[in-house]
């Protein structure tokens, strides 16, 4: 059975999301909160995932509507990479390759346990087009398989007035690097 929030927490979270939606209309032009909430009410597991995004500091908000699937896209919109999801290797293989000083988890594993996805490079650039994010932190990005097989992983940030996409070893981790999640509803 998929995880589910209590009725009280569901109500609290919906109010948080409603208020954030109203406060940032530029993130979801021409979308209606009533439509979003109606969809969320039918999918309690998605509401649980949004709660995971919220309690780890992601401040999720609707950032678009997928034209092909008609799904609402929620993305972490915290100014910096979510504080509750930092100091992580990229994935399980990167984590296990560390001989010492292993972090508690990996970005890929934590995203999966939350029922969410890491942002792709394209999604990260789209998010950065809405507002400026990660001026002091960085965020792991979903890395293409061929690059990952060579040991690398991608991350992004915003410095000097532009978005940068970099590479690092998947086993690396930093106190200022986390990941941004997305969820389709």
LOLOMI-984614 format. One record per residue (C-alpha): x, y, z; residue in three letters. Coordinates in steps of 0.5 Angstrom, whole numbers. Layout:
<atoms>
     x     y     z residu
     X     Y     Z    ALA
...
</atoms>
This chain:
<atoms>
     x     y     z residu
     0     0     0    UNK
     3     7    -2    UNK
     5    12     4    UNK
    -1    16     6    UNK
    -1    23    10    UNK
    -6    24    16    UNK
   -12    28    14    UNK
    -9    34    19    UNK
    -2    34    15    UNK
    -6    33     8    UNK
   -10    39    10    UNK
    -4    43    13    UNK
     1    41     7    UNK
    -5    43     2    UNK
    -5    50     5    UNK
     2    51     5    UNK
     2    49    -3    UNK
    -4    54    -4    UNK
    -1    60    -1    UNK
     6    58    -5    UNK
     2    58   -11    UNK
    -1    64   -10    UNK
     5    68    -8    UNK
     9    66   -14    UNK
     4    66   -20    UNK
    10    67   -25    UNK
    12    60   -24    UNK
     5    57   -27    UNK
     2    62   -31    UNK
    -5    61   -33    UNK
    -6    55   -29    UNK
   -11    54   -23    UNK
   -10    52   -16    UNK
   -17    49   -16    UNK
   -15    44   -22    UNK
    -8    42   -18    UNK
   -11    41   -12    UNK
   -17    37   -15    UNK
   -11    32   -18    UNK
    -8    32   -11    UNK
   -14    30    -8    UNK
   -14    24   -12    UNK
    -7    22   -11    UNK
    -5    21    -4    UNK
     1    18    -5    UNK
     3    24    -9    UNK
     1    29    -3    UNK
     6    24     1    UNK
    12    25    -4    UNK
    10    33    -4    UNK
    11    33     4    UNK
    17    29     3    UNK
    20    35    -1    UNK
    17    40     4    UNK
    20    37    10    UNK
    27    36     7    UNK
    27    44     5    UNK
    25    44    -2    UNK
    19    49    -2    UNK
    16    45    -8    UNK
    11    49   -12    UNK
     8    48   -19    UNK
    13    50   -25    UNK
     9    48   -31    UNK
     4    43   -34    UNK
     7    37   -39    UNK
     3    39   -45    UNK
     4    31   -47    UNK
     2    28   -41    UNK
    -3    34   -38    UNK
     1    33   -31    UNK
     2    38   -27    UNK
    10    39   -25    UNK
    12    41   -18    UNK
    19    43   -17    UNK
    23    44   -11    UNK
    23    52   -11    UNK
    28    53    -5    UNK
    33    59    -6    UNK
    38    54    -5    UNK
    39    47    -6    UNK
    34    44     0    UNK
    38    44     6    UNK
    35    37     8    UNK
    38    34     2    UNK
    45    36     2    UNK
    52    32     3    UNK
    50    26    -1    UNK
    54    22    -6    UNK
    50    22   -13    UNK
    48    15   -13    UNK
    49     8    -9    UNK
    55     6   -14    UNK
    58    13   -12    UNK
    57    12    -5    UNK
    59     5    -4    UNK
    66     6    -8    UNK
    68    11    -2    UNK
    73     7     2    UNK
    72    12     8    UNK
    68    18    10    UNK
    61    16     7    UNK
    55    20     7    UNK
    49    18    10    UNK
    46    17     3    UNK
    46    18    -4    UNK
    42    23    -8    UNK
    39    18   -13    UNK
    37    13    -7    UNK
    34    19    -3    UNK
    30    22    -9    UNK
    27    15   -10    UNK
    25    14    -3    UNK
    21    20    -3    UNK
    18    18   -10    UNK
    21    24   -14    UNK
    26    25   -19    UNK
    32    29   -20    UNK
    32    34   -25    UNK
    35    33   -32    UNK
    40    39   -34    UNK
    34    41   -39    UNK
    29    42   -33    UNK
    34    45   -29    UNK
    35    50   -34    UNK
    28    51   -35    UNK
    27    52   -27    UNK
    33    57   -27    UNK
    29    61   -33    UNK
    23    62   -28    UNK
    28    65   -22    UNK
    35    65   -20    UNK
    37    59   -15    UNK
    43    56   -12    UNK
    47    62   -12    UNK
    51    59    -6    UNK
    50    52    -7    UNK
    49    47   -12    UNK
    45    41   -14    UNK
    46    34   -17    UNK
    42    33   -24    UNK
    40    27   -27    UNK
    46    24   -31    UNK
    46    21   -38    UNK
    48    13   -37    UNK
    54    14   -41    UNK
    57    19   -37    UNK
    55    16   -31    UNK
    59     9   -33    UNK
    65    13   -34    UNK
    65    15   -27    UNK
    62    22   -27    UNK
    56    26   -25    UNK
    53    32   -27    UNK
    51    38   -22    UNK
    49    45   -23    UNK
    49    52   -20    UNK
    48    60   -22    UNK
    54    64   -21    UNK
    56    70   -25    UNK
    49    72   -28    UNK
    49    65   -31    UNK
    47    58   -30    UNK
    53    53   -30    UNK
    53    45   -31    UNK
    59    42   -29    UNK
    61    35   -28    UNK
    64    31   -21    UNK
    66    24   -19    UNK
    59    21   -17    UNK
    63    19   -10    UNK
    64    26    -9    UNK
    60    30    -4    UNK
    60    37    -1    UNK
    56    40     5    UNK
    53    45     0    UNK
    51    40    -6    UNK
    44    37    -5    UNK
    39    36   -10    UNK
    32    39   -13    UNK
    27    34   -14    UNK
    21    34   -19    UNK
    14    30   -18    UNK
     9    30   -24    UNK
     2    30   -22    UNK
</atoms>
